[in-house]
Amino acid sequence: MKLNGRRQSTNFEDRRSGSGAKIAGFGGAGAIIVALIVMFLGGDPQQAIQQLGSQSQPTEAYTPTAQEEEFKTFALQILASTEDVWTAQFKKLGLTYRAPKLILFHGSVQSACGGATSSAGPFYCSADEQVYLDLDFFNEMSRSIGAGGDFACAYVIAHEVGHHVQHLLGTLDQAHSQMARQGETDKNRTSVRIELQADYYAGVWGHHEQKMFGSIEDGDLEEAINAAQKIGDDYLQKKARGYSTPESFTHGTSAQRMRWLKQGLTSGDIRGGDTFSANYNSL
């Protein structure tokens, strides 16, 4: 991506120096690897946030590496882009966009959704309207699942901001209310619908990022599509244990995630991402 000279969002809080908890028995890269398993192998992210947060133990204060400082600049540039894009898109709908705050942490963090460690991975908490990110995750995307590249990392941020868009439009809260009344299988299916719509919104962001700033270079779109493919529930389950169990999917298959991301990238229309009305088997 061509981001030289682009503005950085000031709507963030850097808690890395105040972080210093790790999962008992894990730390650093190992904790992020657990995040990939928890988030994409059928686990419940909210349960992971609560359970893993309770397993943390204190360690020494953290000093960011030079690479992480580069990741920080990149993350704040992408966040600024989402602010510009979604402000314009909400205005077209006659709405006002309220941007989420980005919380950078290392090891552990406290959110309105509960205590979390790096093992929860990047996540959005609607209770405080904040996106939480441990920058180590970008390294592990490349090392652990082969989903590297700057646009792949931008897709991760845009996906979490997509959940914020869902929250502002009322979709996320309605879906969570519905999940509270559902059995396990239906709850997982609703979760898939939520995640695929966030993928679509990430694509919508990418569409308008290119129109507004022309930052996307050759190979960037392929990076995002590859990331979507590598974090499909079926792909990760088969990679981890040789087979997949569709009833446990919570984020969608590789084919579904790639399809909805591509649709958002192609259309750029916020109104086109209805993953809730379609038959589940047609998603």
C-alpha positions as CSV (number, residue, x, y, z in Angstrom):
1,M,0.0,0.0,0.0
2,K,1.1,3.5,-0.8
3,L,0.7,5.3,2.6
4,N,3.6,7.8,2.6
5,G,2.5,11.1,4.0
6,R,-0.9,9.9,5.0
7,R,-2.4,11.2,8.2
8,Q,-2.5,9.1,11.3
9,S,-5.6,9.0,13.5
10,T,-5.3,10.6,16.9
11,N,-8.3,8.5,18.2
12,F,-6.2,5.9,19.9
13,E,-4.8,4.9,23.3
14,D,-1.4,3.2,23.6
15,R,-1.5,0.9,26.6
16,R,1.5,-1.2,25.7
17,S,3.9,0.3,28.3
18,G,1.3,-0.3,31.0
19,S,0.7,-3.9,29.8
20,G,2.6,-6.7,31.2
21,A,0.4,-9.7,31.7
22,K,0.8,-13.0,29.9
23,I,-1.1,-16.2,29.8
24,A,0.1,-18.7,32.3
25,G,2.3,-21.1,30.2
26,F,2.3,-18.8,27.2
27,G,3.9,-15.6,26.1
28,G,4.6,-13.4,23.1
29,A,4.3,-15.3,19.9
30,G,2.9,-18.4,21.5
31,A,0.0,-16.4,22.9
32,I,-0.9,-15.0,19.5
33,I,-0.8,-18.5,18.0
34,V,-3.4,-19.5,20.5
35,A,-5.4,-16.5,19.3
36,L,-5.6,-17.9,15.8
37,I,-6.9,-21.2,17.2
38,V,-9.4,-19.6,19.5
39,M,-10.8,-17.2,17.0
40,F,-10.9,-19.3,13.9
41,L,-11.4,-23.0,15.0
42,G,-15.0,-22.6,16.3
43,G,-14.4,-21.1,19.7
44,D,-16.4,-18.3,21.2
45,P,-14.3,-15.1,21.2
46,Q,-16.3,-13.5,24.1
47,Q,-15.7,-16.6,26.2
48,A,-12.0,-16.6,25.2
49,I,-11.7,-12.9,26.3
50,Q,-13.2,-13.7,29.7
51,Q,-11.5,-17.1,30.3
52,L,-8.0,-16.1,29.1
53,G,-8.1,-12.8,30.9
54,S,-8.6,-14.7,34.2
55,Q,-5.5,-16.8,33.4
56,S,-3.1,-13.9,33.1
57,Q,-0.1,-13.3,35.4
58,P,2.0,-10.2,35.8
59,T,5.4,-9.8,34.2
60,E,7.8,-6.9,33.5
61,A,6.9,-3.7,31.7
62,Y,7.0,-4.0,27.9
63,T,9.2,-1.9,25.5
64,P,7.9,-1.9,21.9
65,T,10.3,-3.0,19.2
66,A,11.2,-0.8,16.2
67,Q,9.1,-3.0,14.0
68,E,6.1,-2.6,16.2
69,E,6.5,1.1,16.1
70,E,6.3,0.8,12.3
71,F,3.1,-1.3,12.7
72,K,1.7,1.4,15.0
73,T,2.2,4.1,12.3
74,F,0.6,1.8,9.8
75,A,-2.4,0.9,12.0
76,L,-3.1,4.6,12.8
77,Q,-3.0,5.4,9.1
78,I,-5.4,2.6,8.3
79,L,-7.6,3.7,11.2
80,A,-7.6,7.3,9.8
81,S,-8.6,5.9,6.4
82,T,-11.6,4.1,7.9
83,E,-12.6,7.3,9.6
84,D,-12.6,9.1,6.3
85,V,-14.3,6.4,4.3
86,W,-17.1,5.6,6.8
87,T,-17.7,9.3,7.6
88,A,-18.4,9.8,3.9
89,Q,-20.5,6.6,3.5
90,F,-22.7,7.4,6.6
91,K,-23.2,10.9,5.3
92,K,-24.7,9.5,2.1
93,L,-27.2,7.6,4.2
94,G,-28.1,10.8,6.2
95,L,-26.3,9.4,9.2
96,T,-23.3,10.6,11.4
97,Y,-20.4,8.3,11.8
98,R,-18.9,8.0,15.3
99,A,-15.4,6.5,15.0
100,P,-14.2,3.8,17.3
101,K,-11.1,4.3,19.4
102,L,-8.1,2.0,18.8
103,I,-6.5,0.5,21.9
104,L,-3.0,-0.8,21.4
105,F,-1.9,-3.3,24.0
106,H,0.6,-6.0,24.6
107,G,0.0,-9.1,26.7
108,S,-3.2,-8.2,28.4
109,V,-5.9,-5.5,28.4
110,Q,-9.1,-4.6,30.2
111,S,-12.1,-3.7,28.1
112,A,-15.8,-3.1,28.9
113,C,-16.3,-6.6,27.5
114,G,-14.0,-8.1,30.2
115,G,-10.3,-8.7,30.7
116,A,-8.4,-10.0,27.7
117,T,-5.0,-11.3,26.8
118,S,-3.3,-11.4,23.4
119,S,-4.7,-14.8,23.0
120,A,-8.1,-13.3,22.3
121,G,-6.6,-11.7,19.1
122,P,-7.8,-8.4,17.7
123,F,-11.4,-7.8,18.8
124,Y,-14.1,-5.1,18.9
125,C,-16.1,-4.4,22.1
126,S,-19.4,-2.7,21.4
127,A,-19.8,-1.9,25.1
128,D,-17.0,0.8,24.9
129,E,-16.9,1.2,21.1
130,Q,-13.2,0.3,20.9
131,V,-11.1,-1.9,18.8
132,Y,-8.3,-3.8,20.6
133,L,-5.1,-4.8,18.9
134,D,-1.8,-6.4,19.9
135,L,0.6,-5.5,17.1
136,D,2.3,-8.9,17.5
137,F,-0.7,-10.3,15.7
138,F,0.6,-9.0,12.3
139,N,3.8,-11.0,12.6
140,E,1.9,-14.1,13.5
141,M,-0.5,-13.8,10.6
142,S,2.5,-14.3,8.3
143,R,4.5,-16.8,10.4
144,S,1.7,-19.0,11.6
145,I,-0.8,-19.1,8.7
146,G,1.0,-17.5,5.7
147,A,-1.3,-14.5,5.5
148,G,1.3,-11.7,5.4
149,G,1.3,-8.4,3.6
150,D,0.3,-4.8,4.5
151,F,-3.1,-5.0,2.9
152,A,-3.8,-8.3,4.7
153,C,-3.1,-6.4,8.0
154,A,-5.3,-3.5,6.9
155,Y,-8.1,-6.0,6.3
156,V,-7.8,-7.2,9.9
157,I,-8.3,-3.6,11.1
158,A,-11.0,-2.9,8.6
159,H,-12.9,-6.1,9.6
160,E,-12.9,-5.0,13.3
161,V,-14.1,-1.5,12.3
162,G,-16.7,-3.3,10.3
163,H,-18.1,-4.7,13.5
164,H,-18.3,-1.1,14.8
165,V,-20.3,-0.2,11.6
166,Q,-22.7,-3.0,12.5
167,H,-23.0,-1.7,16.0
168,L,-23.8,1.9,14.8
169,L,-26.4,0.5,12.4
170,G,-28.0,-1.6,15.1
171,T,-27.2,-4.9,13.3
172,L,-24.7,-6.2,15.8
173,D,-26.8,-5.6,18.9
174,Q,-29.8,-7.2,17.3
175,A,-27.7,-10.2,16.3
176,H,-26.3,-10.6,19.8
177,S,-29.8,-10.4,21.3
178,Q,-30.9,-13.1,19.0
179,M,-27.9,-15.3,19.9
180,A,-28.8,-15.1,23.5
181,R,-32.0,-16.9,22.8
182,Q,-30.6,-19.5,20.4
183,G,-29.2,-23.0,20.8
184,E,-25.5,-23.7,20.0
185,T,-25.9,-24.5,16.3
186,D,-28.1,-21.5,15.5
187,K,-25.9,-19.3,17.6
188,N,-22.9,-20.3,15.6
189,R,-24.7,-19.6,12.4
190,T,-25.7,-16.1,13.5
191,S,-22.0,-15.6,14.4
192,V,-21.0,-16.6,10.9
193,R,-23.5,-14.0,9.5
194,I,-22.0,-11.3,11.7
195,E,-18.5,-12.1,10.6
196,L,-19.2,-12.4,6.9
197,Q,-20.9,-9.0,7.0
198,A,-17.9,-7.5,8.7
199,D,-15.8,-9.0,5.9
200,Y,-18.1,-7.3,3.4
201,Y,-17.7,-4.0,5.2
202,A,-13.9,-4.4,5.1
203,G,-14.3,-4.8,1.4
204,V,-16.4,-1.7,1.1
205,W,-13.7,0.2,3.0
206,G,-11.0,-1.1,0.5
207,H,-13.2,0.0,-2.4
208,H,-13.4,3.5,-1.2
209,E,-9.9,3.7,0.1
210,Q,-8.8,3.1,-3.5
211,K,-11.2,5.7,-4.9
212,M,-10.3,8.3,-2.4
213,F,-6.5,7.8,-2.1
214,G,-5.4,5.3,-4.8
215,S,-3.2,3.5,-2.3
216,I,-3.7,-0.1,-3.4
217,E,-0.8,-1.5,-5.4
218,D,-0.4,-4.7,-7.4
219,G,-0.7,-7.7,-5.2
220,D,-2.5,-5.9,-2.4
221,L,-6.0,-7.3,-3.1
222,E,-4.5,-10.8,-3.5
223,E,-3.0,-10.4,0.0
224,A,-6.4,-9.6,1.5
225,I,-8.1,-12.4,-0.4
226,N,-5.4,-14.8,0.7
227,A,-5.8,-13.8,4.3
228,A,-9.6,-14.3,4.1
229,Q,-8.9,-17.8,2.7
230,K,-6.4,-18.7,5.4
231,I,-8.7,-17.7,8.2
232,G,-11.7,-19.7,7.0
233,D,-13.1,-22.0,9.7
234,D,-12.8,-25.0,7.4
235,Y,-9.3,-24.3,6.3
236,L,-8.0,-23.8,9.9
237,Q,-9.8,-26.8,11.3
238,K,-8.5,-29.1,8.6
239,K,-5.0,-27.6,9.0
240,A,-5.2,-28.2,12.8
241,R,-6.8,-31.7,12.9
242,G,-7.3,-33.0,9.4
243,Y,-11.1,-32.5,9.2
244,S,-13.7,-29.8,9.8
245,T,-17.0,-29.7,11.7
246,P,-19.4,-27.2,9.9
247,E,-21.8,-27.0,12.9
248,S,-19.0,-25.5,14.9
249,F,-18.1,-22.7,12.4
250,T,-18.3,-19.2,13.8
251,H,-16.6,-17.1,11.2
252,G,-17.4,-18.8,7.9
253,T,-15.6,-21.0,5.4
254,S,-12.7,-19.8,3.3
255,A,-15.0,-19.6,0.2
256,Q,-17.6,-17.6,2.1
257,R,-15.1,-15.1,3.6
258,M,-13.4,-14.6,0.2
259,R,-16.7,-14.1,-1.5
260,W,-18.1,-11.5,0.8
261,L,-14.8,-9.6,1.0
262,K,-14.7,-9.6,-2.8
263,Q,-18.3,-8.4,-3.1
264,G,-17.6,-5.5,-0.8
265,L,-14.4,-4.6,-2.7
266,T,-16.3,-4.7,-6.0
267,S,-19.5,-2.9,-5.1
268,G,-18.5,-0.4,-2.4
269,D,-22.1,-0.2,-1.4
270,I,-22.8,-0.4,2.3
271,R,-26.4,-1.5,1.6
272,G,-25.3,-4.6,-0.3
273,G,-24.0,-6.6,2.6
274,D,-27.1,-8.3,4.0
275,T,-25.9,-11.6,5.3
276,F,-28.9,-12.0,7.5
277,S,-31.8,-12.4,5.0
278,A,-30.1,-15.0,2.8
279,N,-30.6,-18.7,3.3
280,Y,-27.7,-19.9,5.4
281,N,-26.5,-22.5,2.9
282,S,-26.4,-19.8,0.2
283,L,-24.1,-17.4,2.1
